Amino acid sequence: MEALEPDELQRLVLAAVDPYIDRDVLAQQIAREEQECCALEEFAGRWGVPNEGPS
């Protein structure tokens, strides 16, 4: 494997596992990760901002 270029190794691995990938499950997981990323970005954007609770 050390003699293979990283791109070629990646291509070979992806080709080997492709038949076993459940596309529906993969799509659900990608959507979940995108939601989590947005929630983290929103949280990080509020980091350090004083909380303006009810007055």
N, CA, C and O atoms as CSV, one atom per row, in Angstrom:
chain,resi,resn,atom,element,x,y,z
A,1,MET,N,N,0.814,-1.190,0.000
A,1,MET,CA,C,0.000,0.000,0.000
A,1,MET,C,C,0.861,1.259,0.000
A,1,MET,O,O,0.427,2.301,-0.490
A,2,GLU,N,N,2.047,1.178,0.530
A,2,GLU,CA,C,2.887,2.360,0.569
A,2,GLU,C,C,3.275,2.838,-0.822
A,2,GLU,O,O,3.617,4.006,-1.006
A,3,ALA,N,N,3.223,1.935,-1.807
A,3,ALA,CA,C,3.604,2.309,-3.165
A,3,ALA,C,C,2.458,2.986,-3.914
A,3,ALA,O,O,2.676,3.586,-4.966
A,4,LEU,N,N,1.261,2.896,-3.388
A,4,LEU,CA,C,0.110,3.495,-4.061
A,4,LEU,C,C,-0.004,4.976,-3.706
A,4,LEU,O,O,0.279,5.392,-2.582
A,5,GLU,N,N,-0.423,5.748,-4.689
A,5,GLU,CA,C,-0.733,7.156,-4.443
A,5,GLU,C,C,-1.998,7.217,-3.584
A,5,GLU,O,O,-2.871,6.360,-3.721
A,6,PRO,N,N,-2.111,8.202,-2.711
A,6,PRO,CA,C,-3.300,8.300,-1.853
A,6,PRO,C,C,-4.620,8.325,-2.632
A,6,PRO,O,O,-5.597,7.713,-2.202
A,7,ASP,N,N,-4.659,9.015,-3.760
A,7,ASP,CA,C,-5.893,9.067,-4.555
A,7,ASP,C,C,-6.261,7.687,-5.097
A,7,ASP,O,O,-7.435,7.319,-5.123
A,8,GLU,N,N,-5.261,6.932,-5.527
A,8,GLU,CA,C,-5.511,5.593,-6.050
A,8,GLU,C,C,-5.973,4.662,-4.938
A,8,GLU,O,O,-6.889,3.865,-5.141
A,9,LEU,N,N,-5.359,4.751,-3.780
A,9,LEU,CA,C,-5.774,3.934,-2.642
A,9,LEU,C,C,-7.213,4.248,-2.258
A,9,LEU,O,O,-8.003,3.338,-2.006
A,10,GLN,N,N,-7.556,5.535,-2.215
A,10,GLN,CA,C,-8.930,5.930,-1.897
A,10,GLN,C,C,-9.898,5.369,-2.928
A,10,GLN,O,O,-10.962,4.868,-2.564
A,11,ARG,N,N,-9.553,5.443,-4.188
A,11,ARG,CA,C,-10.422,4.920,-5.250
A,11,ARG,C,C,-10.644,3.421,-5.079
A,11,ARG,O,O,-11.768,2.940,-5.225
A,12,LEU,N,N,-9.590,2.688,-4.774
A,12,LEU,CA,C,-9.700,1.239,-4.602
A,12,LEU,C,C,-10.578,0.880,-3.401
A,12,LEU,O,O,-11.405,-0.028,-3.482
A,13,VAL,N,N,-10.398,1.582,-2.304
A,13,VAL,CA,C,-11.196,1.307,-1.105
A,13,VAL,C,C,-12.658,1.621,-1.356
A,13,VAL,O,O,-13.536,0.827,-1.021
A,14,LEU,N,N,-12.920,2.781,-1.945
A,14,LEU,CA,C,-14.311,3.154,-2.218
A,14,LEU,C,C,-14.974,2.169,-3.178
A,14,LEU,O,O,-16.145,1.834,-3.002
A,15,ALA,N,N,-14.255,1.708,-4.174
A,15,ALA,CA,C,-14.805,0.732,-5.115
A,15,ALA,C,C,-15.104,-0.592,-4.414
A,15,ALA,O,O,-16.072,-1.271,-4.755
A,16,ALA,N,N,-14.276,-0.958,-3.437
A,16,ALA,CA,C,-14.474,-2.226,-2.730
A,16,ALA,C,C,-15.688,-2.188,-1.807
A,16,ALA,O,O,-16.385,-3.193,-1.670
A,17,VAL,N,N,-15.951,-1.053,-1.173
A,17,VAL,CA,C,-17.057,-0.984,-0.215
A,17,VAL,C,C,-18.365,-0.512,-0.840
A,17,VAL,O,O,-19.426,-0.674,-0.237
A,18,ASP,N,N,-18.309,0.057,-2.016
A,18,ASP,CA,C,-19.501,0.626,-2.655
A,18,ASP,C,C,-20.694,-0.332,-2.708
A,18,ASP,O,O,-21.814,0.094,-2.427
A,19,PRO,N,N,-20.500,-1.603,-3.053
A,19,PRO,CA,C,-21.673,-2.481,-3.124
A,19,PRO,C,C,-22.371,-2.711,-1.782
A,19,PRO,O,O,-23.513,-3.169,-1.754
A,20,TYR,N,N,-21.711,-2.404,-0.691
A,20,TYR,CA,C,-22.263,-2.672,0.637
A,20,TYR,C,C,-22.879,-1.439,1.294
A,20,TYR,O,O,-23.365,-1.522,2.422
A,21,ILE,N,N,-22.865,-0.317,0.618
A,21,ILE,CA,C,-23.383,0.922,1.191
A,21,ILE,C,C,-24.896,0.997,0.993
A,21,ILE,O,O,-25.394,0.873,-0.127
A,22,ASP,N,N,-25.609,1.200,2.080
A,22,ASP,CA,C,-27.056,1.404,2.026
A,22,ASP,C,C,-27.274,2.895,1.803
A,22,ASP,O,O,-27.089,3.694,2.720
A,23,ARG,N,N,-27.661,3.268,0.603
A,23,ARG,CA,C,-27.766,4.684,0.221
A,23,ARG,C,C,-28.801,5.439,1.052
A,23,ARG,O,O,-28.608,6.620,1.341
A,24,ASP,N,N,-29.889,4.785,1.441
A,24,ASP,CA,C,-30.901,5.453,2.257
A,24,ASP,C,C,-30.351,5.791,3.640
A,24,ASP,O,O,-30.547,6.898,4.141
A,25,VAL,N,N,-29.667,4.838,4.245
A,25,VAL,CA,C,-29.073,5.068,5.561
A,25,VAL,C,C,-27.996,6.150,5.469
A,25,VAL,O,O,-27.899,7.006,6.349
A,26,LEU,N,N,-27.196,6.115,4.417
A,26,LEU,CA,C,-26.154,7.121,4.222
A,26,LEU,C,C,-26.772,8.513,4.095
A,26,LEU,O,O,-26.286,9.464,4.707
A,27,ALA,N,N,-27.829,8.637,3.312
A,27,ALA,CA,C,-28.491,9.939,3.137
A,27,ALA,C,C,-29.056,10.447,4.461
A,27,ALA,O,O,-28.956,11.637,4.760
A,28,GLN,N,N,-29.646,9.557,5.253
A,28,GLN,CA,C,-30.180,9.949,6.558
A,28,GLN,C,C,-29.059,10.427,7.478
A,28,GLN,O,O,-29.214,11.420,8.189
A,29,GLN,N,N,-27.938,9.722,7.462
A,29,GLN,CA,C,-26.822,10.093,8.321
A,29,GLN,C,C,-26.227,11.438,7.901
A,29,GLN,O,O,-25.888,12.261,8.751
A,30,ILE,N,N,-26.102,11.658,6.604
A,30,ILE,CA,C,-25.577,12.940,6.115
A,30,ILE,C,C,-26.498,14.074,6.529
A,30,ILE,O,O,-26.027,15.126,6.960
A,31,ALA,N,N,-27.816,13.873,6.403
A,31,ALA,CA,C,-28.781,14.901,6.810
A,31,ALA,C,C,-28.666,15.178,8.301
A,31,ALA,O,O,-28.708,16.337,8.713
A,32,ARG,N,N,-28.521,14.136,9.121
A,32,ARG,CA,C,-28.397,14.302,10.559
A,32,ARG,C,C,-27.123,15.087,10.892
A,32,ARG,O,O,-27.146,15.970,11.751
A,33,GLU,N,N,-26.019,14.770,10.219
A,33,GLU,CA,C,-24.769,15.477,10.468
A,33,GLU,C,C,-24.864,16.947,10.069
A,33,GLU,O,O,-24.298,17.810,10.740
A,34,GLU,N,N,-25.577,17.236,8.978
A,34,GLU,CA,C,-25.763,18.629,8.564
A,34,GLU,C,C,-26.573,19.399,9.599
A,34,GLU,O,O,-26.264,20.554,9.893
A,35,GLN,N,N,-27.613,18.768,10.159
A,35,GLN,CA,C,-28.419,19.406,11.199
A,35,GLN,C,C,-27.573,19.687,12.438
A,35,GLN,O,O,-27.663,20.763,13.028
A,36,GLU,N,N,-26.750,18.711,12.829
A,36,GLU,CA,C,-25.891,18.884,13.993
A,36,GLU,C,C,-24.876,19.996,13.755
A,36,GLU,O,O,-24.590,20.780,14.660
A,37,CYS,N,N,-24.335,20.069,12.557
A,37,CYS,CA,C,-23.368,21.109,12.215
A,37,CYS,C,C,-24.013,22.489,12.318
A,37,CYS,O,O,-23.416,23.417,12.864
A,38,CYS,N,N,-25.227,22.625,11.797
A,38,CYS,CA,C,-25.939,23.911,11.872
A,38,CYS,C,C,-26.218,24.291,13.318
A,38,CYS,O,O,-26.078,25.455,13.691
A,39,ALA,N,N,-26.612,23.318,14.135
A,39,ALA,CA,C,-26.880,23.597,15.544
A,39,ALA,C,C,-25.608,24.036,16.257
A,39,ALA,O,O,-25.644,24.952,17.079
A,40,LEU,N,N,-24.489,23.397,15.952
A,40,LEU,CA,C,-23.222,23.784,16.573
A,40,LEU,C,C,-22.782,25.170,16.123
A,40,LEU,O,O,-22.282,25.953,16.930
A,41,GLU,N,N,-22.964,25.481,14.844
A,41,GLU,CA,C,-22.604,26.808,14.349
A,41,GLU,C,C,-23.454,27.888,15.013
A,41,GLU,O,O,-22.952,28.957,15.360
A,42,GLU,N,N,-24.735,27.604,15.186
A,42,GLU,CA,C,-25.627,28.554,15.847
A,42,GLU,C,C,-25.198,28.753,17.296
A,42,GLU,O,O,-25.144,29.884,17.780
A,43,PHE,N,N,-24.895,27.663,17.986
A,43,PHE,CA,C,-24.452,27.746,19.374
A,43,PHE,C,C,-23.150,28.529,19.473
A,43,PHE,O,O,-23.009,29.402,20.330
A,44,ALA,N,N,-22.207,28.219,18.605
A,44,ALA,CA,C,-20.907,28.896,18.629
A,44,ALA,C,C,-21.062,30.388,18.332
A,44,ALA,O,O,-20.319,31.211,18.866
A,45,GLY,N,N,-22.022,30.730,17.486
A,45,GLY,CA,C,-22.257,32.137,17.168
A,45,GLY,C,C,-22.793,32.916,18.350
A,45,GLY,O,O,-22.622,34.133,18.422
A,46,ARG,N,N,-23.443,32.225,19.282
A,46,ARG,CA,C,-23.980,32.885,20.482
A,46,ARG,C,C,-23.003,32.825,21.650
A,46,ARG,O,O,-23.260,33.422,22.695
A,47,TRP,N,N,-21.897,32.120,21.494
A,47,TRP,CA,C,-20.942,31.930,22.577
A,47,TRP,C,C,-20.448,33.287,23.089
A,47,TRP,O,O,-19.966,34.108,22.308
A,48,GLY,N,N,-20.563,33.514,24.353
A,48,GLY,CA,C,-20.081,34.739,24.960
A,48,GLY,C,C,-21.055,35.892,24.887
A,48,GLY,O,O,-20.790,36.949,25.459
A,49,VAL,N,N,-22.178,35.725,24.199
A,49,VAL,CA,C,-23.187,36.785,24.105
A,49,VAL,C,C,-24.064,36.698,25.356
A,49,VAL,O,O,-24.589,35.632,25.678
A,50,PRO,N,N,-24.219,37.818,26.053
A,50,PRO,CA,C,-25.048,37.786,27.273
A,50,PRO,C,C,-26.453,37.316,26.958
A,50,PRO,O,O,-27.026,37.692,25.935
A,51,ASN,N,N,-27.001,36.506,27.822
A,51,ASN,CA,C,-28.360,35.990,27.672
A,51,ASN,C,C,-29.347,37.075,28.071
A,51,ASN,O,O,-29.295,37.588,29.188
A,52,GLU,N,N,-30.242,37.421,27.162
A,52,GLU,CA,C,-31.255,38.424,27.453
A,52,GLU,C,C,-32.559,37.731,27.806
A,52,GLU,O,O,-33.432,37.548,26.958
A,53,GLY,N,N,-32.677,37.354,29.050
A,53,GLY,CA,C,-33.882,36.674,29.515
A,53,GLY,C,C,-35.033,37.646,29.684
A,53,GLY,O,O,-34.917,38.823,29.342
A,54,PRO,N,N,-36.146,37.152,30.211
A,54,PRO,CA,C,-37.310,38.029,30.428
A,54,PRO,C,C,-36.986,39.133,31.425
A,54,PRO,O,O,-36.255,38.921,32.393
A,55,SER,N,N,-37.550,40.328,31.171
A,55,SER,CA,C,-37.289,41.438,32.098
A,55,SER,C,C,-38.420,41.648,33.044
A,55,SER,O,O,-38.360,42.541,33.889
